[in-house]
């Protein structure tokens, strides 16, 4: 399974910033480093700011910085703020009505994967990663 570009980019931005959480990051430096278009990055930063994860400071010394401690930022909350976790909770084959009583061909397999995915994303924070070992953002 793969996350959408929107969720990927939101997680990429915040995990990159979490490597040095006290620093301020300019939009320009984030665009150049993370290879995300300026327009897309700014839209995501607005969503992440509205959710209370980051704050924006204007002016010469401005930029984006964390508004919360990274150990209080849960991965599922990040995804929820930019597009919603519900996107990943439905039927893997796309059926509107898929349940234990009315399953699709993949239901019994997907339900276990979805539970593990949900558990992981609801319990991991940005502080749970070993940033000294990470090379890609």
C-alpha positions as a Python dict, from the first residue, in 0.01 Angstrom:
ca = {
    (1, 'X'): (0, 0, 0),
    (2, 'X'): (116, 350, -72),
    (3, 'X'): (8, 680, 77),
    (4, 'X'): (-122, 958, -145),
    (5, 'X'): (119, 1231, -256),
    (6, 'X'): (-53, 1472, -17),
    (7, 'X'): (9, 1250, 286),
    (8, 'X'): (357, 1156, 166),
    (9, 'X'): (457, 1520, 131),
    (10, 'X'): (307, 1624, 465),
    (11, 'X'): (494, 1343, 642),
    (12, 'X'): (811, 1420, 446),
    (13, 'X'): (800, 1789, 539),
    (14, 'X'): (741, 1734, 909),
    (15, 'X'): (988, 1446, 941),
    (16, 'X'): (1253, 1660, 772),
    (17, 'X'): (1181, 1947, 1009),
    (18, 'X'): (1183, 1707, 1306),
    (19, 'X'): (1548, 1626, 1239),
    (20, 'X'): (1624, 1971, 1387),
    (21, 'X'): (1296, 2069, 1554),
    (22, 'X'): (1413, 2400, 1703),
    (23, 'X'): (1517, 2544, 1367),
    (24, 'X'): (1309, 2771, 1141),
    (25, 'X'): (1269, 2657, 781),
    (26, 'X'): (1201, 2886, 488),
    (27, 'X'): (954, 2773, 223),
    (28, 'X'): (1230, 2815, -36),
    (29, 'X'): (1468, 2580, 148),
    (30, 'X'): (1195, 2320, 197),
    (31, 'X'): (1099, 2336, -172),
    (32, 'X'): (1460, 2294, -283),
    (33, 'X'): (1553, 2022, -35),
    (34, 'X'): (1236, 1814, -52),
    (35, 'X'): (1163, 1862, -424),
    (36, 'X'): (802, 1966, -367),
    (37, 'X'): (647, 2240, -581),
    (38, 'X'): (622, 2576, -410),
    (39, 'X'): (244, 2601, -452),
    (40, 'X'): (184, 2249, -317),
    (41, 'X'): (422, 2300, -23),
    (42, 'X'): (257, 2628, 77),
    (43, 'X'): (-89, 2468, 67),
    (44, 'X'): (32, 2184, 288),
    (45, 'X'): (202, 2426, 526),
    (46, 'X'): (-128, 2613, 559),
    (47, 'X'): (-309, 2287, 645),
    (48, 'X'): (-37, 2183, 890),
    (49, 'X'): (-44, 2526, 1050),
    (50, 'X'): (-424, 2522, 1086),
    (51, 'X'): (-391, 2183, 1256),
    (52, 'X'): (-150, 2338, 1508),
    (53, 'X'): (163, 2137, 1421),
    (54, 'X'): (365, 2428, 1288),
    (55, 'X'): (358, 2805, 1295),
    (56, 'X'): (463, 3061, 1039),
    (57, 'X'): (670, 3368, 1118),
    (58, 'X'): (683, 3646, 861),
    (59, 'X'): (972, 3875, 783),
    (60, 'X'): (1342, 3855, 729),
    (61, 'X'): (1401, 3605, 1011),
    (62, 'X'): (1075, 3426, 936),
    (63, 'X'): (996, 3075, 836),
    (64, 'X'): (817, 2768, 959),
    (65, 'X'): (880, 2608, 1296),
    (66, 'X'): (703, 2361, 1519),
    (67, 'X'): (415, 2486, 1731),
    (68, 'X'): (405, 2157, 1922),
    (69, 'X'): (670, 1924, 2057),
    (70, 'X'): (741, 1647, 1806),
    (71, 'X'): (662, 1380, 2063),
    (72, 'X'): (304, 1514, 2061),
    (73, 'X'): (262, 1493, 1683),
    (74, 'X'): (109, 1158, 1588),
    (75, 'X'): (142, 1037, 1228),
    (76, 'X'): (-232, 967, 1195),
    (77, 'X'): (-306, 1325, 1302),
    (78, 'X'): (-79, 1457, 1027),
    (79, 'X'): (-261, 1252, 763),
    (80, 'X'): (-595, 1350, 913),
    (81, 'X'): (-506, 1719, 885),
    (82, 'X'): (-426, 1709, 513),
    (83, 'X'): (-677, 1458, 375),
    (84, 'X'): (-826, 1237, 646),
    (85, 'X'): (-739, 890, 769),
    (86, 'X'): (-1079, 768, 644),
    (87, 'X'): (-927, 742, 298),
    (88, 'X'): (-724, 444, 420),
    (89, 'X'): (-998, 273, 621),
    (90, 'X'): (-1235, 169, 344),
    (91, 'X'): (-1250, -131, 117),
    (92, 'X'): (-922, -200, -60),
    (93, 'X'): (-1115, -281, -378),
    (94, 'X'): (-1317, 40, -354),
    (95, 'X'): (-1662, -96, -271),
    (96, 'X'): (-1889, 137, -74),
    (97, 'X'): (-2045, -138, 135),
    (98, 'X'): (-1783, -387, 247),
    (99, 'X'): (-1808, -550, 589),
    (100, 'X'): (-1779, -880, 771),
    (101, 'X'): (-2141, -948, 673),
    (102, 'X'): (-2095, -836, 311),
    (103, 'X'): (-1722, -890, 231),
    (104, 'X'): (-1531, -839, -91),
    (105, 'X'): (-1271, -1089, -213),
    (106, 'X'): (-990, -910, -24),
    (107, 'X'): (-1181, -827, 297),
    (108, 'X'): (-1041, -1095, 527),
    (109, 'X'): (-684, -1018, 419),
    (110, 'X'): (-716, -640, 408),
    (111, 'X'): (-876, -606, 752),
    (112, 'X'): (-557, -732, 922),
    (113, 'X'): (-333, -504, 716),
    (114, 'X'): (-562, -207, 784),
    (115, 'X'): (-561, -276, 1160),
    (116, 'X'): (-179, -289, 1168),
    (117, 'X'): (-157, 27, 956),
    (118, 'X'): (-399, 210, 1185),
    (119, 'X'): (-225, 90, 1501),
    (120, 'X'): (114, 199, 1371),
    (121, 'X'): (4, 543, 1252),
    (122, 'X'): (-201, 613, 1565),
    (123, 'X'): (84, 528, 1804),
    (124, 'X'): (395, 662, 1626),
    (125, 'X'): (501, 1023, 1667),
    (126, 'X'): (763, 1228, 1486),
    (127, 'X'): (990, 1174, 1788),
    (128, 'X'): (990, 796, 1740),
    (129, 'X'): (1230, 800, 1446),
    (130, 'X'): (1607, 776, 1465),
    (131, 'X'): (1695, 1076, 1250),
    (132, 'X'): (2068, 1006, 1258),
    (133, 'X'): (2003, 696, 1045),
    (134, 'X'): (1767, 859, 795),
    (135, 'X'): (1908, 982, 464),
    (136, 'X'): (1593, 1040, 258),
    (137, 'X'): (1313, 1282, 325),
}
